[in-house]
Amino acid sequence: MSLALDGHGLLLRSRWDVHEHLQSGRLQAVMAEYTPPPAHIHAVYPHSRHVPRRISLFVAHLKASLGERLPYAALT
């Protein structure tokens, strides 16, 4: 990424990697019409009939905090 940040060419990275640089103006999107395949984030925990409240709260917290940090991501 440092080569692109120094102005030596293009790079193809996930928005997660370059979001801050795009926001600050250090990088510029040149293929804005390109829609990459979606990236899915999964919370994996043991299956049981009853999901403990602490796990439900933690997953809700992750969803909310990632939604703030990654506003372009589709979180469900």
Secondary structure, 3 states (H helix, E strand, C coil): CHHHHCCCCCCCCCHHHHHHHHHHCCCCCCCCCCCCCCCCCCCCCCCCCCCCHHHHHHHHHHHHHHHHHCCCCCCC
